[in-house]
Structures are given as structure tokens and as C-alpha cells.
Amino acid sequence: MAGDAREGSGAEPGRSGGSPRRMGARAGVFLRRIAGAVAERWRKVSWTSLAAIVFSVVLGPVIAGLAVARLSPFVAPPAQPAASAPQAAPTASPSSPPPASEAPGDPGEAPFEVTSLRPVYSGEDDVWVGRDPVRLSDGELTELADLRETDQQAHDDRMADHGLAEAGLTRFEAVLRGAAPEGTRIMGMRAAAECADAPVTGTLFYSPPAGAEEKQVVYFDLDSADPVAQSTRNGSPTGEAYFDSTTYRLAQGEEVVFEMHAARVYGYCDFRIEVDVLTGDRRSTEVIDDAGAAFWVSGMATDWSDYGAAYVGGIAAPPRGDWRPAEPGDFPDPASATGP
């Protein structure tokens, strides 16, 4: 039995794990084999491939980082705005109102304003014409006769209420007030007229004048081709342009009264007055009219039988001279009729 024991003690240690020394020797052999295989593999790699690997693994990221740092101010994307609550869609709003006033000298600002406009009657030339026939009762004619005796202005206003105007010469008074701080200089006036050769023949009221002297006025001859404002002397036009020798300076807030006469002997005209003004260094043309409508003036028809309605008074209707409807015998010979 002792022999069996010795035989068992002589068996190989590797069969059952072996000693630590032998295991370490084997591990060393294994590591040397792997190292040799790796070295053999590296010997087969070319220098070009090795350089590419080194560049991509080591130098490439370094160079790329430097480039990004240098170029970031130029190629960096714009900063995104902070998120905000959604805004409502825009809605239409009325346009801003115009300013209450404009700067002095602005083309939209009038250099003067017309503060008063009223008709002026001769008080003597009691000859009236109308565009339409006017039929007056005996009572209305008596009222006109009474007013002529007691209140000439009221009489003339009543005639105008009937749509009548003094024949051959329309008169009105315009009060102008300066509106520009730097002042306004009136350089000229003319009548802008649309005329017809024939006078109106709706109505005639005829009472011959006894003769009177008119005031100095600005006179427009609407029978002329260029009806500029004329000077007058002793109530008659001189033929001289009023503003050829003078201008009128109108300070801000200052008022001036112009009495304007517009004459038409041989036909009919609608007209407005154009005023040439200089405000600062801006020249403009302003218009004076009858509250947006044109003024009008008409001469008399040579044949009174053309009128739809006709009345006579004064020395043409003896003995009292009150207004009455005209009769055929009251009409003058057309060849001798020369108007008012």
C-alpha cells in the first residue's frame, strides 16, 4: 500500500491545476505571443496609413477646434429670440386726423379769409333783371313801393330775395382779414368769368335812375377779354389796372374792405374773383365767390318783349311811380334801347 501511495504522489500537477509558478510561466508565454502578433501587424502597416491614423485621431480634432474658434464670429448662427407669447393679428385703425393748423407758408394754408360778404346796391339805379320769370301780386308790388320810400336797403334785399339783380352792374363788399403771420401782399385781382352773348330775359324791373355819383371801387369789365380790376374816378372806371401801380399789404389780423363792381352790358356772366397774393416767398391765387356759388351779372335785352315778366316804376310809371306790370306801350323801341 505504501507503494501505491508513492506512485500517486508522483502524478503531474497540471492535470489538477498545477503550481502557481508553472501557471505564471504559461501566462508569460501567452503575452509574448500576443505582443509578437501585434508587432507583426504594425510592421505590415505603411507609413502613409500610419500618418493618416495619427492625423485623424490626434491632430485633426485639434486643428478643427482652432478653426471653429477663429471663424465663430463670422459664421455663427444668429441668436434666437426668447420665446414670447403669441401676439394678436394687427387690426385696421383710422388714419390720424390732420393737424389743426399748418406751418406758415404751407400751400394748404389760406393767406387771408373772407370775414364778410354782402351785396351793395346803388340806391339809384333801380333797374333789375332776373334769370326766371317772377310773378308778383299787387300786394307784393305795393310792399316793394313802400319799402323803397322807407328803407332802400330792405327794398333791395327783397328784390334779391326774388332772384333779381341790378341790371348791368353787380356790386358787393368783401372784407378780407390777413391770416398769415408773415403778412400777405395783394398783388392783383381779376374776374374769372363764363359768359354768354345774350342777357337773361326772365324778368325786368325798370325804373330809370335820376343820376348819382358812385364811390371809388374796384371795377371789373366783364365785356372785356381780360377783366382785371380797374381803378375808378367819380364812380366811373378809368381803364387803368388798379394793381399796376399799387399793392396792398395785409398783416395778420388786419382787415380791409374792397367794394367790387362787375359790369356786363351786352350779355350774361357767371364769375368769381381771383386774388393774386404773395405770402412770404410763396405766390398763390385765392378765389372769392358767393358761399361756393358764382356771382352773376346780366345786361338788358334790347327788345323788352323778350322778357317773361316785366314791371315799370318811377318816371316810367306816372303819376306815382309805384311798381306795376308793364304794358306794351311801356316798351321802348328796341333800336333806341341802350340798357341801364
PEKAQUI-V292189 format. One record per backbone hydrogen bond with DSSP energy under -1.0 kcal/mol. CO is the residue of the C=O (numbers start at 1). NH is the residue of the N-H. If there is no record, write none. Layout:
# PEKAQUI-V292189
co = {CO/CO}
nh = {NH/NH}
This chain:
# PEKAQUI-V292189
co = {1/2/3/4/5/8/13/13/19/20/21/22/23/24/25/26/27/28/29/30/31/32/33/34/35/36/37/38/39/46/47/48/49/50/51/52/53/54/54/55/59/60/61/62/63/64/65/66/67/68/71/71/72/103/106/111/111/113/116/118/124/125/126/127/128/129/130/130/137/138/139/140/141/142/143/144/145/146/147/151/152/153/154/155/156/157/158/159/160/165/168/170/171/172/173/174/175/175/176/177/178/180/184/185/186/188/189/190/192/194/196/201/202/203/204/205/206/218/219/220/221/226/227/229/230/231/233/236/240/241/248/250/251/254/256/258/259/260/261/262/263/267/268/269/270/271/272/273/274/275/276/276/277/278/279/282/284/286/288/289/290/293/295/297/298/303/304/309/310/311/312/313/314/317/321/324/327/328/333/333}
nh = {5/6/7/8/9/11/16/18/23/24/25/26/27/28/29/30/31/32/33/34/35/36/37/38/39/40/41/42/43/50/51/52/53/54/55/56/57/58/59/60/63/64/65/66/67/68/69/70/71/72/74/75/76/106/109/179/180/177/175/173/126/127/207/167/205/165/202/203/141/142/143/144/145/146/147/148/149/150/151/155/156/157/158/159/160/161/162/164/163/129/264/262/120/260/118/258/115/116/256/113/253/183/250/278/248/276/229/274/272/270/268/308/309/130/311/128/313/261/230/263/224/228/191/242/219/238/236/233/231/244/186/184/254/178/176/174/218/172/220/170/222/299/196/297/194/295/192/288/190/286/187/188/284/185/282/279/277/275/273/291/293/290/271/269/168/306/307/204/326/206/324/316/317/321/314/312/330/331/336/337}
